[in-house]
Each structure stands twice: as C-alpha cells, then as structure tokens.
Amino acid sequence: MTPDFDANIFLDLVDDAADMVQSVSPDGRFLYVNRAWLVTLGYSPGEVKDLTIFDIVSPACREICMEKFRTVLSSHQAHRVDAEFLARDGRLIPVEGMVRTQFREGVSFATIGIFRDITDRIRAERERRRIEEHARTTELLEAINRLAGGFAHHFNNLLMAVQGNIDLAKRYVRNSPKVLRHLDEAEKSISYAARFSREILSFANMDGQRKWIQLVELDSTVASMIEILRGLVPRSISMQHESIGPPSTIPADPQGLRTLFFHLVLNAREAIGDREGRITVRTGRMPAQGAYDQEGHFFGILEEKDYALLEVEDNGAGMSPDVIQHIFEPFYSTKNPSRQGIGLSSAYRFIMDMDGAVSVTSSPGAGTVIRVFFPMRTVPKPHANSFNINTT
C-alpha cells in the first residue's frame, strides 16, 4: 500500500458499488456488507450483525454453499460461486460472484466476496429460449399441417375409389349374404377412415369449416363441460372445478374451446390410468409475468397484460422434460400406441389461433399441470340511460 493511499476513499468506492460486496469471518459471521448488499436483500445494518452467511443462502443450495465455503477458506485462490440468496422478504435471488480468502500469518481470517444479481439475465435467457422454442414448434406444426392437408386430400380420393368399387361389387353379389357382410364391414372401415381424414383436414385448417368467434364466458363454459365429461371419467377418479379469480370473457370458437377442454381432460384421465386419482380444473386470471414465472415448459408468447387462465391438473404418471417437448406433436404418445392421434396437437393449434399460450409443469411420478392462457375481452355494459325499442 502506498503511503498516500486513503483507505476511506477505497471503502467509499466499495460501498457505492453496484454489485453486492461482503466480508465473512471463518465462522460465517458478516464482518462487512456494502449498501447494494443491504438494498438487494432488504436488511438493515443492525440486522446483519445477527446473521451468518448460511442465513442468506436458500435451502436448496445451502449444503453445496457450505462445502464451497470450506473450500474457499482453505485456498489461496479466488473461486467462482453460483448461488441463490434468500432475501429478507423470502424472495430467492440468483447470484454469481468471486470469493477469495485473506490470510494473516498463514491463518484465514476473512473471505471477501463480490456478487451480482443475475435475475434479469436469467429472465432474458428464459424469454429467448421461449421464443426459440415457440418458433421451432410453430415451424414444425406448419410443416406437418401442409403434409397432413395434402395427405388427407389424396387419401379422400382413394377412399372414394374404394367406396365406388364396393358399391359396384354389391350389385353382383346381392344373393350372397356372406360376401355382403364382408363388404359392409369394409364400408364401416371406410367411414371410420373418412372421419379420421376430416380430423386431419380440420387440424390443418383445410376443412372449409368457418370458425365462429364469439365472446365466451370461460368459467361457466368449463363448469358445464365438467358435468358432461364426468361420464367419461371412471368413478375412481374425482374431478372438481375451482374458480381462483373473477370470471373471464374470451373471444373464442365455442366448439373449439369445448374440444380443447375435452382433450385436456382426456389426457389427464389417461395419465392416471386405472388407479384412483383426481383431476382439478381451475379457471381464473393471471398476468403475463406470472405465467412466465411458472415452473415447466412454456409454449407461446404473451403480451404484458392479464390473461384468462384454464388449468387442468392431475396426479397421474407425469412426464420427463424430453416427453414434454413433444406432447403437442401429432401422433406422439407415451401411453397406448393405439390411442395415438392429433388430440393435443389440435388443442395446441386452437390455442395458437386464439393468440394464447400454454405451459406444462410435470415430472415423472408427480403428476401434470397444463395451463392455458387466453387473451381476455370485456363485454361493455349498457349505459344507465339506454333503452330498447321493440317494434311489431
């Protein structure tokens, strides 16, 4: 240290630093923290005197941080530390920093650490991954749409040719009941295949059916659908509806909304299987940031506003992250191969058409929560002085 060095100037610079600076004794007590440290974690200088480093580390990484702290104390090198601090109000703050130990006569007497709050960086990285995943899924489904539409049209032409030949064959075997029965069975298969082809065309938005967008009250629509779907759910599975916010009105195709809900409940039922279980349906509202902050995989992009929420939770088998990435792809299934189809893919297409988004939170053995977010619309109330004129 040079003779003209003023330690007070150095301390002022540290105290004004934007990053969190702390000095900790070998037993974990705080010897010094700067202003940014106090502001970020929400403590007063008086409260810091009664804290140890282990009080401000989240329980999830406490054991790892304790081991890291012991390593730093026995080393003469600086160490990178990634941790999660626990603020006074309970918030978890991800941080990264560098820590090294000061020694006196070969004995460690304090650690000096500089940490940076990386919450905004992690949020931006998550947003980047969400946008990339949304683009990837959208491009994949668009490619599948084009393929499915072309396939369905050609498939329909083949079915028409087969049906025509069956009609002709029936004319020549009218006196042969056994042959007629076989031809009737073939017609049943054609009818099933035609319905399947229409589903593919609908998924590809090439069925020529016009979507009737109306203002739909989400809570009451879901409540009425639950009563209808109870017959499709075994008695071993309980199903209930919870309203977790004020009613929400959304612009949607009512039939598409009912189909979406049907596929979500059917997926939950199949995840539970034959054992006892529960399906909980929730409707309410959630801000975009709240939607993004949910754990799990997020599909879609939301604006900064409130959204209507449709949530279906089950206590079924759950899914791994690899499976979640594919669940909205057509004909993808981890259950019964004979039940593969385009149910969840159609649901996803409907959500995207409604400018919504969907998140999936799940892990093996822990069940699944699927949350769907819809843009809301308000129905204007009539003015107090408005009146109707009825003409006859």
C-alpha positions in Angstrom: 0.0 0.0 0.0 1.5 3.4 -1.0 1.9 6.0 1.8 -0.6 8.4 0.3 -3.3 5.8 -0.1 -6.5 6.8 1.6 -8.4 3.6 2.8 -11.6 5.7 3.4 -11.8 6.6 -0.3 -11.5 2.9 -1.1 -14.3 1.9 1.3 -16.5 4.7 -0.1 -16.0 3.2 -3.6 -16.9 -0.3 -2.4 -19.9 1.0 -0.5 -21.1 2.8 -3.7 -20.5 -0.3 -5.9 -23.5 -1.6 -7.9 -22.6 -5.2 -7.0 -23.0 -6.8 -3.6 -19.8 -6.9 -1.6 -19.4 -8.9 1.6 -16.7 -9.9 4.1 -17.4 -13.0 6.2 -15.4 -14.5 9.1 -14.4 -18.2 9.1 -17.4 -19.0 11.4 -19.8 -17.4 8.9 -20.5 -14.1 10.6 -20.7 -10.9 8.5 -17.8 -8.5 9.0 -18.9 -6.1 6.3 -21.6 -5.6 3.7 -22.0 -2.7 1.3 -25.1 -0.6 0.5 -26.0 -2.7 -2.6 -26.0 -5.8 -0.5 -28.4 -4.3 2.0 -30.7 -2.9 -0.6 -30.8 -6.1 -2.7 -31.5 -8.4 0.3 -33.6 -6.0 2.3 -31.8 -6.0 5.6 -30.8 -3.1 7.8 -27.2 -2.7 9.1 -28.4 -3.7 12.6 -30.0 -6.9 11.4 -26.8 -8.0 9.6 -25.0 -8.2 12.9 -27.1 -11.2 13.9 -26.9 -13.0 10.6 -24.5 -15.6 9.2 -23.7 -16.4 5.6 -25.9 -19.6 5.9 -29.0 -17.5 6.9 -29.0 -15.8 3.5 -28.4 -18.8 1.3 -31.5 -20.6 0.0 -32.2 -24.1 1.5 -31.9 -25.7 -2.0 -28.2 -24.8 -2.3 -27.2 -24.5 1.4 -25.3 -27.8 1.5 -23.4 -27.0 -1.7 -22.6 -23.5 -0.5 -21.3 -24.7 2.9 -18.9 -27.1 1.1 -17.8 -24.3 -1.2 -17.2 -22.0 1.8 -14.9 -24.6 3.4 -13.0 -25.0 0.1 -12.5 -21.2 -0.2 -11.3 -20.9 3.4 -8.5 -23.4 2.7 -7.4 -21.9 -0.6 -5.2 -19.0 -1.6 -7.0 -18.7 -5.0 -10.2 -16.8 -6.0 -13.2 -19.1 -6.6 -16.3 -18.6 -8.7 -19.5 -19.0 -6.8 -23.0 -19.5 -8.2 -25.7 -19.5 -5.6 -29.2 -18.4 -4.6 -29.5 -15.8 -1.9 -32.6 -15.6 0.3 -33.9 -12.0 0.8 -35.5 -10.9 4.0 -39.0 -11.0 2.4 -38.5 -14.5 1.2 -37.5 -13.8 -2.4 -34.9 -16.1 -4.0 -32.2 -14.1 -5.8 -29.8 -15.9 -8.1 -26.3 -14.6 -7.9 -22.9 -15.2 -9.4 -19.6 -13.9 -7.9 -16.0 -14.4 -7.0 -14.8 -15.1 -3.4 -11.3 -15.4 -2.0 -9.8 -15.7 1.5 -7.5 -13.2 3.3 -4.8 -14.8 5.4 -2.8 -13.4 8.4 0.4 -15.3 9.3 -0.9 -18.3 7.3 -4.3 -18.4 9.0 -7.5 -17.5 7.3 -9.3 -14.6 9.0 -11.9 -13.4 6.4 -13.4 -14.0 3.0 -14.1 -11.2 0.5 -16.9 -11.8 -2.0 -18.4 -9.8 -4.8 -21.8 -10.9 -6.1 -24.1 -9.8 -8.9 -27.8 -10.2 -9.0 -28.5 -12.1 -12.3 -32.3 -12.3 -12.1 -32.8 -10.1 -15.2 -30.2 -12.1 -17.1 -31.9 -15.4 -16.3 -35.3 -14.0 -17.2 -34.0 -12.7 -20.5 -32.4 -16.1 -21.2 -35.7 -17.9 -20.4 -37.5 -15.5 -22.7 -35.0 -16.1 -25.5 -35.5 -19.9 -25.1 -39.3 -19.5 -25.1 -39.2 -17.5 -28.3 -36.9 -20.1 -29.9 -39.0 -23.0 -28.8 -42.2 -21.3 -29.9 -40.6 -20.7 -33.4 -39.4 -24.3 -33.6 -42.8 -25.7 -32.6 -44.7 -23.3 -34.9 -42.4 -24.2 -37.9 -42.8 -27.9 -37.2 -46.6 -27.8 -36.9 -46.8 -25.7 -40.1 -44.8 -28.2 -42.0 -47.0 -31.0 -40.6 -50.1 -29.0 -41.5 -49.0 -28.8 -45.1 -48.1 -32.5 -45.2 -51.3 -33.5 -43.4 -53.5 -31.5 -45.7 -52.0 -32.9 -48.9 -52.2 -36.4 -47.5 -55.8 -36.1 -46.4 -56.9 -34.9 -49.9 -55.2 -37.8 -51.6 -56.5 -40.2 -49.0 -60.0 -39.0 -49.6 -59.7 -39.6 -53.3 -58.5 -43.2 -52.6 -61.4 -43.7 -50.3 -63.9 -42.5 -52.9 -62.4 -45.0 -55.4 -62.6 -47.8 -52.9 -66.2 -46.9 -52.0 -67.2 -46.8 -55.7 -65.8 -50.3 -56.2 -67.6 -51.6 -53.2 -70.9 -50.2 -54.5 -70.3 -51.9 -57.8 -69.3 -55.2 -56.2 -72.6 -55.2 -54.1 -74.6 -55.2 -57.4 -73.0 -58.6 -58.4 -73.3 -60.3 -55.0 -76.8 -59.4 -53.9 -77.6 -63.1 -53.5 -74.6 -63.8 -51.3 -75.2 -62.6 -47.7 -71.8 -63.7 -46.6 -70.0 -61.6 -49.2 -72.3 -58.6 -48.5 -71.4 -58.8 -44.8 -67.7 -58.5 -45.7 -68.5 -55.6 -48.0 -70.5 -53.9 -45.2 -67.5 -54.3 -42.8 -65.3 -52.7 -45.5 -67.7 -49.8 -45.7 -67.6 -49.3 -41.9 -63.8 -49.1 -42.2 -64.1 -46.5 -45.0 -66.5 -44.5 -42.8 -64.0 -44.5 -39.9 -61.1 -43.6 -42.2 -63.2 -40.7 -43.7 -63.9 -39.3 -40.2 -60.1 -39.6 -39.5 -59.4 -37.7 -42.7 -61.8 -34.9 -41.7 -59.9 -34.6 -38.4 -56.6 -34.2 -40.2 -58.1 -31.6 -42.5 -59.6 -29.7 -39.5 -56.2 -29.8 -37.8 -54.6 -28.4 -40.9 -57.3 -25.7 -41.2 -58.3 -27.0 -44.6 -61.7 -28.5 -43.8 -63.6 -25.5 -45.2 -65.3 -25.0 -41.8 -65.7 -21.4 -40.7 -64.7 -20.7 -37.1 -67.4 -18.7 -35.3 -65.6 -16.4 -32.9 -67.8 -15.3 -30.0 -67.4 -13.8 -26.6 -67.4 -16.8 -24.3 -67.6 -16.8 -20.5 -64.8 -19.2 -19.6 -65.9 -20.2 -16.1 -69.4 -21.1 -16.9 -68.4 -23.0 -20.1 -65.9 -25.1 -18.2 -68.4 -25.8 -15.4 -71.0 -27.0 -17.8 -68.4 -29.2 -19.7 -67.3 -30.8 -16.4 -70.8 -32.1 -15.8 -70.8 -33.6 -19.3 -67.3 -35.1 -19.0 -67.9 -36.8 -15.7 -69.4 -39.7 -17.6 -66.1 -40.2 -19.4 -64.1 -40.3 -16.2 -64.1 -43.5 -14.1 -65.5 -43.4 -10.6 -62.0 -44.0 -9.3 -61.0 -40.5 -10.5 -62.5 -37.5 -8.8 -63.0 -34.3 -10.8 -63.6 -30.8 -9.4 -63.7 -27.2 -10.6 -62.1 -24.4 -8.7 -62.6 -20.7 -9.6 -59.5 -18.8 -8.5 -60.4 -15.4 -9.8 -63.1 -13.2 -11.2 -65.0 -14.6 -14.3 -63.2 -14.0 -17.6 -64.7 -13.5 -21.0 -62.6 -14.5 -24.0 -63.1 -14.3 -27.8 -63.1 -17.9 -29.0 -64.8 -20.5 -31.1 -67.1 -22.2 -28.5 -66.9 -25.6 -30.2 -63.1 -25.3 -30.4 -63.0 -24.4 -26.7 -65.1 -27.4 -25.8 -62.9 -29.7 -27.9 -59.8 -28.2 -26.3 -61.1 -28.9 -22.8 -62.2 -32.4 -23.8 -58.7 -33.3 -24.9 -57.0 -31.8 -21.8 -59.3 -33.9 -19.5 -58.9 -37.0 -21.6 -55.1 -36.6 -21.4 -55.3 -36.3 -17.6 -57.6 -39.3 -17.4 -55.2 -41.5 -19.4 -52.2 -40.2 -17.3 -54.0 -41.5 -14.2 -55.0 -44.8 -15.7 -56.9 -47.4 -13.8 -55.8 -46.3 -10.3 -57.5 -43.8 -8.0 -56.8 -40.2 -8.8 -58.0 -36.7 -9.2 -58.4 -34.1 -11.9 -58.6 -30.5 -10.7 -59.8 -27.8 -13.2 -59.1 -24.2 -12.3 -60.3 -21.0 -14.0 -59.2 -17.5 -13.2 -56.8 -14.8 -14.3 -53.0 -14.4 -14.3 -50.7 -11.7 -15.5 -48.2 -12.5 -18.3 -45.2 -12.3 -16.0 -46.9 -14.7 -13.5 -47.5 -17.1 -16.4 -43.8 -16.9 -17.4 -42.7 -17.4 -13.8 -44.4 -20.8 -13.5 -42.1 -23.8 -13.5 -42.0 -26.1 -16.5 -42.1 -25.6 -20.3 -43.8 -22.7 -21.9 -45.2 -22.6 -25.4 -46.2 -19.3 -27.0 -45.6 -15.6 -26.4 -47.7 -13.3 -24.3 -48.0 -9.5 -24.1 -47.6 -7.6 -20.9 -51.2 -7.9 -19.6 -53.6 -10.1 -17.8 -54.8 -13.4 -19.3 -57.7 -15.7 -18.7 -56.4 -19.0 -17.2 -57.7 -22.5 -17.8 -55.7 -25.0 -15.7 -56.0 -28.8 -15.7 -54.1 -30.7 -13.0 -53.8 -34.4 -12.5 -51.9 -36.7 -10.1 -51.0 -39.2 -12.9 -47.7 -40.7 -14.0 -46.2 -37.3 -15.0 -43.7 -36.7 -17.8 -40.0 -36.1 -18.2 -38.7 -32.9 -19.9 -37.9 -34.8 -23.1 -41.5 -36.0 -23.3 -43.0 -32.6 -22.6 -41.2 -31.1 -25.6 -43.1 -33.4 -27.9 -46.5 -33.7 -26.4 -48.1 -31.3 -28.9 -46.7 -33.1 -31.9 -49.3 -35.2 -33.9 -49.3 -38.9 -33.3 -46.9 -38.7 -30.3 -47.9 -40.7 -27.3 -46.2 -42.4 -24.4 -49.3 -44.3 -23.4 -51.3 -46.8 -25.6 -49.9 -46.7 -29.1 -53.4 -47.5 -30.5 -54.6 -44.2 -29.0 -52.1 -42.0 -30.8 -53.7 -39.2 -32.7 -53.9 -35.4 -33.0 -55.9 -34.5 -29.9 -53.3 -32.4 -28.1 -51.9 -31.2 -31.4 -55.4 -29.8 -32.3 -55.7 -28.3 -28.8 -52.3 -26.6 -29.3 -53.4 -25.3 -32.8 -56.6 -23.9 -31.3 -54.6 -22.1 -28.5 -52.3 -20.5 -31.0 -55.2 -19.5 -33.3 -56.7 -17.7 -30.3 -53.4 -15.8 -29.7 -52.9 -17.7 -26.4 -50.1 -19.7 -24.9 -49.7 -22.9 -22.8 -47.4 -24.1 -20.1 -46.7 -27.7 -18.9 -45.4 -28.5 -15.5 -44.7 -32.1 -14.9 -42.1 -34.7 -13.7 -42.2 -38.5 -13.5 -44.4 -39.7 -10.6 -45.5 -36.1 -9.7 -48.5 -35.5 -12.0 -49.0 -32.8 -14.6 -50.4 -29.3 -14.7 -51.3 -27.8 -18.1 -52.1 -24.1 -18.0 -53.7 -22.4 -21.0 -53.7 -18.6 -21.3 -56.3 -16.7 -23.4 -56.5 -13.0 -24.2 -59.5 -11.5 -22.4 -62.2 -9.3 -23.7 -64.7 -7.3 -21.7 -68.3 -7.1 -22.6 -69.4 -3.4 -22.4 -72.3 -2.8 -20.0 -75.2 -0.7 -21.3 -75.4 2.9 -20.2 -77.8 3.6 -17.4 -79.9 5.8 -19.7 -80.0 3.3 -22.6 -83.3 1.9 -23.7 -84.7 -0.6 -26.2 -87.4 0.0 -28.8 -89.4 -3.0 -29.7 -91.3 -2.9 -33.0 -94.1 -5.3 -34.0 
